[in-house]
Amino acid sequence: MDTQITFDLDAFKAKVDSISIQAIAQETIRWATVHVEDYLDNQQNMFRLYFPKDQLAELPEALKLHDLYQEIPEVQEDHPAFNDVVKAIEYVHLICKNVQAKMNSEKSLMDDLFKRLIFYYDMKILRKDGKDVAPIIYDLEGYVHVGLFDYEGMSQTVEVTKIAADDPTKREKIKEIVLPEGYGVELTLHFWPKTMTTSFGL
């Protein structure tokens, strides 16, 4: 047991209370809206965004929360500060949960995000006898839902995939990438057509 590790829960809680949940929610949505092209794949409707510390320059309030996570020491169960460390983890996890809820309640900003995303889904190509005939323009409506806002305390390896050329129901691995510790945000785009027309009146 490392008795040299100390942890001031009261001071930590004061920093927690200074964090603006609304500010984190709004700056995260705005980032997702501005940087749609960085993560978009219009062959799917669920996106997982990652924010390691070196990518948080545009999210200053989220950076404060990141730094709080960094302040929490790793201690064993028999350490005098163990219970306080557990409480600290609960505090910051609650912030993440509240940020997720707040993002979903930011209707105006989420509507802007939906409009940016749906732009890449509202046209399909009509095919007849194996040939492209005309683009189909959909008037789509829907919404974006934040299914997760969390903090990953360790690096993880994920696979980058694409739709298999010989079977559109399967995906094939392109590469593996290592994601450093940081935030993860899960967005799901829900949409459905209001109307459907073709550019040639077909």
ZIDAWO-V73724 format. One record per backbone hydrogen bond with DSSP energy under -1.0 kcal/mol. CO is the residue of the C=O (numbers start at 1). NH is the residue of the N-H. If there is no record, write none. Layout:
co:nh
CO:NH
CO:NH
//
This chain:
co:nh
1:3
2:5
8:12
9:13
10:14
11:15
12:16
13:17
16:19
20:24
21:25
22:26
23:27
24:28
25:29
26:30
27:31
28:32
29:33
30:34
31:35
35:38
36:39
36:40
41:44
45:189
47:187
49:185
51:183
52:55
53:56
56:59
59:63
60:64
61:65
62:66
63:67
64:68
65:69
66:70
67:71
76:79
79:82
81:85
82:86
83:87
84:88
85:89
86:90
87:91
88:92
89:93
90:94
91:95
92:96
93:97
94:98
95:99
96:100
97:101
98:102
99:103
100:104
103:106
105:107
106:110
107:111
108:112
109:113
110:114
111:115
112:116
113:117
114:118
117:120
118:121
118:122
122:138
124:136
126:133
126:134
128:131
131:128
134:126
135:199
136:124
137:197
139:194
141:192
143:190
145:188
148:186
150:184
152:182
156:179
158:177
160:174
160:175
162:172
167:170
170:164
172:162
175:160
177:158
179:156
182:152
183:51
184:150
185:49
186:147
186:148
187:47
188:145
190:143
192:141
195:139
197:137
198:201
//
